[in-house]
Amino acid sequence: MNADDRNMLARGRVATRLPAQDLDRARRFYSEQLGLEPADERPGGLLYRCGGAEFVLFHSTGTSPGTFTQMAWQVDDIETVVSDLKRRGVVFEDVDVPGLRTRGGIADIEGNYPSKGARGERGAWFRDSEGNMLGIGEPVDG
């Protein structure tokens, strides 16, 4: 086995899967609150494309605990995005734990991955209609 064979996953594209107990309710939330429309659909699933990545909402009898970020978007202007989403009815999480506190729905986060070339990040979190925890992040240049 050569090195390329061992790296098959590294060459693959990542696509998020989010459970939805009520796919019609989820479709309305993603359309009305987030302004997103499915790029494709099949029985029991809705495919969305954002910035070259994909995620799927799929009908599931299970639920997400909503205790961790399952998917996030990286944006250039988090304040504008959060403000727009609030106008659409999205409710952002209040976080107040050691080292992480939101103000106006946005937290300043120290540190970032060196490969991103940023000194930190600003983040915000909300739940979709199905309880999935979603995030928004903006790198803070150093």
Secondary structure, 3 states (H helix, E strand, C coil): CCHHHHCHHHHCCCEEEEEECCHHHHHHHHHHCCCCCCCEEECCEEEEEECCEEEEEEECCCCCCCCCEEEEEECCCHHHHHHHHHHCCCCECCCEECCEEEECCEEEEECCCHHHCEEEEEEEEEECCCCCEEEEEEEEEC
